[in-house]
Amino acid sequence: MYALTLLCPQERVETISEALDALGALSVSVEDADAQTEAEQALFGEPGMEPERQAWLRSTVSALFSQRQQAHEAQQLLALQDFYAGCQLQGLEEVPDLDWVSLTQAQFSAVDITPDFWIVPSWHEVPSQARTSIALDPGMAFGTGTHPTTRMCLRWLAAQHETGQALTQRSVLDYGCGSGILAIAAAKFGANPVDAVDIDEAAIAATASNAEKNQVALRCGLPDIISSQRYHVVLANILANPLQVLAPLLCGHVAPGGHLVLAGILERQAELLQQAYAPWLALQVADTQDGWILMTAQRPA
């Protein structure tokens, strides 16, 4: 396999990427050419907010080809095009054959949420100190237990469990379930029934598969499966913008005496969320990690 690497200005990235794809590239990736320097710039956007730019000021575009000649011809053809102006060839080199599965797996190890609660990829042994563990492999849906927002939600669930089996036979809703990790954790800690919903079909499929692997019973599907039901615990690990929009809906699913647990919120967004939820529930910051916060509220019994 051979990698053709080009340095492209911002306005050329999309066209060059599409051209490489049309010329038979097996894959095309784009990275910030100024990463790890003072010129590095972040590109991000929350749902409903498009990023200001679709590429960095200077991007490294890398395309993989099965044959050297194919990669060489692609570069020569691109160099003749008007849209190649401002681009530079950085290299054309052979990519050594590697065990990509093993290399990928090596990036993911068992994650300790508490000393006795662990998230464990299927290729790892469960740590001896783990009294509770979730088997979860990285996949298409968000939620592997490594991100601070997920860890804080899991810590909250573990803390409830440690205070007198507080989740046992309690109903739980995981809204925006992703991989299903929060719903599975709740079920592992004795919650019943547990519902997990998402608007993404891939997330629903991932949740169902992960629940089966972990031998827990839960119901998963699109949000319409929950109707007007109320729960002892409502979890939503999403992002601040959709959480604001969902305020009346999420609060409406919290039973008397029940808890609302929200994550995906930056520290600077705390007041924004408190204002959005004030007509229904009083949110408080319950945990913080790496600039992210966990916010919780309890409905009066």
N, C-alpha and C positions, 0 to 999 in steps of 0.2 A: 504494500500500500504506500502511496506517495502523497505528501502534503504540499500543496501550493499555497504560499502565504503572501498576501498583498497588504500594503499600507495604503489606506484610503481615507480621503477627507469625508466629513460627515454627509455631504450631499450626494456622494457616490455609492455609499454602502448598500443601499437597497437595490439599486440597479445592478451593481457588480454581483451581489449575492444571487439575484435572480438569474443573471447570465451564467454564472458558474453552475447553478442547478440545471439550467437548460443544456449546458455543455457536458453533462454526465457526471457531475460530482456526486459522490456517495453521500457526502454531508457537507454542510457549510456552517461555520461558526464565526461569531463576531465578538471581539473583546476590545476593551479600552486599551489603546496603544500607550496611554500615559498612566496605566495602573501602577500603583505603588510609588507615584511621584507627586510632586506638589501640584501638577497640572491635572491630576485625576478628578473626574467629575461623576457624581452619582446620577443614574437615571432611574426614576421610580414614579409610580402613580397608583393611587388607590382606586377601587372600583368607582366608575363614574367620573374619574379624573384622569384624562390622558396625560402621559408624560409630556413635558415641554418639548423634548427632542426624542427622536426615534433612534439616534446613534450618537456616539461620542464625536468630539471635534476631530479626533484622529482615531481610526479604528483599524485593528488588525483583523483581516478577513482570511480565514484558513479553509481550504477546500481539500477534501480527501478524494483521491482517484485510485483506481485499482492498478493502473499502469503508468509508468513514468512518461511515456510518449503521449498519453492522453492528457496528462497534466501540462506537459510542455506545449502541446498544441492549443490547449485552452488559454494559456497565458499569451501565446502569440496572437491568437484571434482577438482576445480582449484588447491587446495593445494597439490594435488597428482601429478600434472604435472611438468615436468622439467622447463617449461617456467614461472612457478610461483616463481622461485628462486629470492630472493631479494625483494619480495612483502610482505606486512604486512596487516593484517586485522585491520582496524581502527574502524569498528563498523557495527552493524546490528540493525537498529531501525525502529520503525513504523513511517510513515510519516502521520501526522494528515490530515484529510479531510478538505480542504479549498476551498473557492470560488476563484479558480485560475483566472477566467475571471476578477472578480472585482479587485483582487490583481494586475493583469497585467495592467488593465486600470488605476489603481491608480498611476502607474509609469509615466504616460503620462498626462500632463496638457496642457492647452492652452499656446502657445508660442508667445510672442510679438516680432515682427521684428522691428517695429517702434511703437510709442505710439498709432497709429490708424490703424495698419496693423498686423493681427494676424493669426496664424495657429491654428486651433481648432479641436481636435478629436471629433468624432460624438457624444460621450456621454457627452460632455461638452456644457454648454451654451456659446453663443458668447458674449464676454465681451461688455459691453455697450459702451465703448469708441472706439470700432472697427468700422471704416468706411469701411474697406475692410477686408474680412476674407476668408480663404481657409479651407474647411472641409477636413481633411486628417487623416486617421487612420494608425497606424504602420502596415506594411505588409512585403511581401517578397522582395519588391524593395527598394533600398536606397533612402532616402530623406524624412525626417519628419520635417525638419525645425529646428532641435536642433543642428546639427553639424555646427561648425564655417564656413565651406566652403559653405554650403547651406544658412546660415544666411547672409553671405556677398553678395552672388548673389542676394538674395531677397532684401537686403538693396539697392543694386545698382538699381534694377528695380524700387523700391519705390521712390528712388531719382529722377530717370528719369521722373516718373509720376508726381512728385511734381513740376517739373520745366516746367510748361506750357503744361501738357498733352502730353509730348514728345513721348509716346508710342502709342498714339491713331492712329489707322489705319496704324501702322508700322508693317512690316513683321518680325517675330522672329523665330529663329531655336534653339531648345533645343537639343543639341547633347549629347547622353548618358543620356537620360531623367530620368531613374530610376523610381520614383513614379510619375513623371510628374509635380512635384511641381513648377518648374521654368516656364514651359510652361503655367501652369494654372494661375500663378501669372501674367505673361505677358498678358494673355487673359483678366484677371480681370481688368488690367490697360488699356484695350482698344486696345491692339495689334491685328492686323488682316492682313493677315492670320498668324496662328501659327502652326509650324510643330514640332513634338517631335519624335526623333528616338533613337533606342537602338538596340544593338545586342542580347539582352536578351528578349526572348519571354515573360517571366514573367513580365518584366518591361513594355513592350508594353501593356500587358493586364491590369496591374495596372494603367498605365497612362490613358487608355481608360475609365476604371471604375471610376477613380478619376475625370476625366473631366466631365463625366456624372453626378456625385454627385454634382459637383460644377456648373453645368449648363453653361459650357463654350464650345465653338466650337473650336476644334483643330484637326489636322490630325496626327495620330501616326502610326508608323510602323518601318520596318527595314531601315537602312540608304539608301537603293537604291530608296526609294520613293522620295528623294529630288533631284536626278539627278544633274544638274549643276545650280540649282537655287541660286540666291543671296538674302541676307536678310539685313534688316536694323540693326538687332541685332543677333549675333551668340553667344550662351551661351554653355559652356562645363565645367561641374563640374565633373571631372574624377580624374586622378592622373597624376603626372608629367611625368612618363614614356610614357604612351599612348599619352599624350598631345604633347610630342616631335615628336612622329611618325606621329601624325595627323596634324602637322603644315601646310603643303601645302594644305591639304584638307579643313581644317577649314578656313584658310585665303581665299581660293578660293570661299567660300560661303558668304564672306562679301561684300556687295554692296558698291559702291562709297559713301563716307560720313557715312558709317555704322560703327558699333561698334563690337569689339570682346571682350568677357568677359570670362576669364578662372579662374577656381578654382580647388582645390585639390592639391595645391602647398604649400610646406613648405617654410619658409622664406629663408632657405639656398639654395633653388633651383631656386631663382629668376633669377640669372645671367644665369643659364643653360637654362631656358625657353626663356630669352631675346635673347640669341645666336641662339636658334633653330628657332625663329620666325623672326629674323633680315632680312632675304632675302625678306620678304613680308610686315611685319608690325613691328612697334616699340612698344613693350610692356612696360608698366609702372605699378608699384605697386599702386593700387587704394585704398586698404583697408587691414587691418591686424587684426587678432584675434587669441589669444591662439597659436601662433607659425605658423599659416596658413596665406596665403596672397591671395588677389584677384588681378589679373593682367588684364589690359584692354589696348586696342589700338583702334585707329580710322583711317579708310582708308580715304585718301584725297578725297574730293568731285570731 
